[in-house]
Each structure stands twice: as structure tokens, then as C-alpha cells.
Amino acid sequence: MKNFCTKIAVFITVASIVTSCSGYSKLLKGNDYDLKYTKAFEYYNLKKYDKALQLFEQILPVYKGMDKGEKVLYYYTMTNYLLKDYYVAGYYFRKFVQTYPHSLYAEQSMYLGAYCYYLDSPKPSLDQESTNMAINEFELFLAKYPNTPKKDTCNALLDELRLKLQTKSFNNAHLYYQLGYYKAGVIAQKNSLKAYPDTPFREDLLYYTAKSAYIYADRSIDEKKYERFLNAKSEIADYLKAYPSGRYVKDVNKMQNNTQENLTLYQ
């Protein structure tokens, strides 16, 4: 009797699932958009976001320009966000703000649009398109809503995003030094400093610029040594001026002494 009851329960459950799936499939294929509208929000409220998304996608063009269009676009975007499709959600949050700038959802949408790009931002070694988008969107959000309660959060996220760009810039520049391309290393490291003058890697960049210039001069043919040691002397001076008691000062002082000796030798 117990086994029989268990089988009946399983059968009812399976039948219910099959019926539900069949009903949902019929709903998707049908043309009753008012019913799709109602069911889309029902699925959303039940946290069945996959089903809600398909319905929102179908009714989005139907209600565009109508009173219900604002709500449909917002919840369609939120559904993508809750499904963690941050790139798509970020795009539609921006579109929502552009389409409905005075909406009650506008401020939240503008923030979440920026936050989506933040969540989509990859590690520093990868392409930083989403990082740059996030920075741009957060800055626009703070400009439009300067008194937002999310101000401190936005500034903290901006610091994190900018650090990621600074890290990528430093790593790319430092790679030339690691590979032994010292002339290119000088240029890349100086460009990184120019792009990010407040970078936390400032001391490292100044040191490796001086080091690259010194090694490049030291390994040059005799005819080029004087000119290149003059350049190394300038880079060494820049480091010592900025960090007279820096982490690399012992090595830099050694380079400075050797540079002066070579300038005397090859003048």
C-alpha cells in the first residue's frame, strides 16, 4: 500500500510538471499578449526568471511606446540582471534611462547600469572595455545625483576600477623590462606615469624607467654610451628627487655612481 501511494504521488508530480510545461509552451506560442504580460510578472515574482525573461522578450516590442512599456522594459532589464547577464542588463539600464529619464526607476537604473559594468569588469590582464564603461557610468551617475546615498559606495567602486586600469598599465609597461626590451620599457613606463600620475605604482615605474635606461646605456656600443648615459642620469635623478629614501634607493645610488663614471669615461 505504501509503495502504491508513493507511485501515485510521483505520477501526480510528473503529470503536474508536464502540464505546467505544456501550458507555458502554449503561452509562448500564443498571441494573447495581455496574458503574457500578466504571466511574465507572475513568474518574475515567483523568481522563475528564465520563464519571465522569455515572456518579457516577446511583449517588449508590443508595449513599446505604450503606458505599460516603461514597466515592461524595467522588469525585462531587472530580469537580465537577476540572471547575471550583466553586459546585457547594463545596456538596457542605459537604454531605460535614455528612454524614461524622469521615471521613478531612473536613478536606480542608472546606478545598476554602472554596477553591471563593474560586475562584468574582468581581471587586469584582460580587455578593460567594461571597466572603462563602469567608470564612465559611475561618474555620470554621481554628476546627475551628487547627493545620492550611494555616493560613498560609488567612490569606493571607482577607486577599485581605476586601480585595475593602473595595474594593467603597470604590468604592460613592466613586461618590456622583464623581456629585456629596455628602450621600449623606458617609453612604456613613462607613458604609464603620464596616463596615471597618481598611480600606486609610481615609485616602481620611476625605478624601472631609470633601471631600463641604465641597462640600455650600459649595453650600448661605445659610440652611443655617452648620449644614453646622459639620459639614464636624468631618469635616475627623477627617481631620487621623488623618493630620496625610497625602497630602491640603494640600487639607484649605485647606478648613479656607475653612470657618472661612464660619462667621465666616454665624454
N, C-alpha and C positions, 0 to 999 in steps of 0.2 A: 504494500500500500504506500509505504514511504517513497519507494523508487518511482511509483506511478505518479505521485504528487510532484516529485522533483521534475519528472519528464514533462508534465503539464505546465509547470512554471517556466521551464526552459522554452517550451513551444510558444507560450504566450509572449515571452520576452522577445524571441526571434521574430514572431509574427508582428509584434508592435514595431520593431526596428524596420522590418521590411515595408510595413505600411507607411511608416514615417518617411523613409527614404523615397518610396514611391510617390507620396504626397508632395514632397519637396521637389522631386524631379518634374512632376506635373506643374507645380507652381512656376518653376523656372521656364518651362516651355510655353506657359500660357501668356495671355495678353491682358490679364487683369492687373493693371499697374497699381490701382488703389489697394488691392490685396497684397501685392508685392511690397508696397510702401509699409503697410501695417505689419506684415510678417518680418520685414527687414529689421524694424525696431524691436519686435518681439525677440528675434534671435540675438540681436545686439544686447538687450537687457538680460538675456539668459547666458551671455558670454559665449555664444556659439558664433564666433566672429567669422569663421570660414564661410558659413552659410549666409550670414548677414552681408558679407562683402560681395558675394555674387549677386545678391538682390540689389544692393546699393549700386553696383556697376550697371545693372540693367535699367534702373529708374533714374539714374543721374542725368542722362540726356533728355529724358521725358519731362522732368520737372525743372529743367534749366530755364531761368527767366521767370519762373512762377514763384508764388509765395512760399511754397514748400521747398523750393530749390536750395535756399540757404541752409536749411536744416539737413537736407539730404547730403549736400556737399560736405558740411562739417562732420557729420557722422560717418560718411564714407572715408574721410581723411582720418578720423579717430580710429576707425576700424583697421586701416592700414598700420597706424601707429601701434595699436594694441597687438597686432600680428607681427610687430617688429620689422616691418618693411619700411625702414626709416628713410631711405632715399626717396621712395615714392611719397610717403607721408610728408616729408619736408617740402617736396614740390607742391603738393596740394594745399598744405597750410599756407604757403606763399600765395598760391592762386586764390585761396579763400579770402585772405586779407586784401588782395588787389580787387577782388570782385565785390566784397562786402566790408569796406573799410570802417563802417560805423556799426557793425554788428556787435551784439553783446559778446560774441565769441572771438572778436577781432584780437584783443590783447592776448588772450590765452593762445590763440592760433599763431600769432607772431612769435611768441616765446617758444612754443612747441616746435615751430618750424626751425628755429635756430637750434633747439635742443636735439632735433632729429639729425641734423648735420653733425652736431657734436657726437652723438652716439654712433654715427656712421664713419667718424674720423678714424683712420687706421693708424698703425704704429708708424713711427717716424721714417722708417726705411721705405715705405710705400708712397704712392702718389697722394698728395695732400689737397686735392680738389675739395673734398668735403670739409677739411679743416679750414681752408680759406673761406668757404661758403658759410660755415658756422660763425667765424669771426665777423664776417660782414653782416650777417643777420643779427647777431647779438648787439653789435654796435648800432645798427638801425633801430633795434628794439629799445635800447637804452636812450637813444636820441628822441624817440617818439614818446616813450613812457619814462621820463627821468626820475619820477617818484615811485616807480613800481616797487612793491615789497620784494621782488625778485632781484633787486639791484645787486646786492652782495653776492648772490648765487651766480648771477651773470658775470660779474667781475672775476670771481674765482674760476669760472669755466674759461673765460677769456685768457686768464693767466696760464691756465693749463694748455690751451690750444696754441698760444704764442710760444710757449716753451717747446712744444712739439715741433714747430717750424724752426725754431732756433737750434734744436737738437739735430734736425735733418740737415740744416745748413752747415753746422759744425762738422757733422760726420762726413758729409760730401766733400767739404774742403780738406778735412784731415786725411781723407783717403789718398789724396795726391802725395802727401808726405809719407804715408805708410807704403805706398807703391814706389817711392823714390823719384817721383816727378817733382823735383824741388822748385823749379822755376814756375811751373803751373800752380804748385802749392802756395807760393807767395801770393800770386794773383787771387786764387780762390779764397784764401784765408782773409785777405784784405777786403775782398768783396763781401764776405760773410759779416765782417765787422761793420762795413758800411751799411749793409742792409739791416743789421740788428745791433746798433751801438750799445744797447743796454743788455746784451746777451749775458747770461751767467757764465758763458764760455769765453768771456773777453780775455782773461789772463792767458788761457790756453791758446787762444788764437794769436795773441801778440807773441807769445813764446815760440809757437811753431812757425810763425812768419819769420821771426829772427833766426830760428834754427834752420829753416829751409834756405833762407838767403845765405847764411853762413856756409852750409854744406855745399850749396850750388857754387859759391865763390871758391871754396877750398878745392873742389873737384874740377875746376875750370882749367883750361890751358893757360900758360903763363901770361900770354898777351891780354887775356881777359880778366886776370885776377884783380888787378888794382881797381878797375871800374866796379867789379862785382863785390869786392870787399868794402868799397865805399858805401854801396847800397846796404850791405849787411850791417855796417856800422850804424846807419840810420835806423834800421829796424831794431837793432839791439838797444839803441838809445830810447826808442819809443817804449820798449818794454820796461826799461829801468826807470823811466820817468813816471810811468803809470804804477809800477809795482816795485819800488826800491827795496822792499823787504818781502818780495813775493816767493812763491813756492819754488820757482825755478831760478832764483837769483844766483845761486852758486854756479850753475852751469852757464848762465848768461854772462856772468863776470869772467868766466874762463874764456868764453867765446869772444868777449870784448878785448881781452888781453891778446889773444891769438890774432884777432882781426887787426889790431894796431901793429903788431909785429909784421904781419903780411903787408900792410900798407907801407910801412917803412922799407920793407924788402923790395917791393915791386913798384915803388913810385918812380 
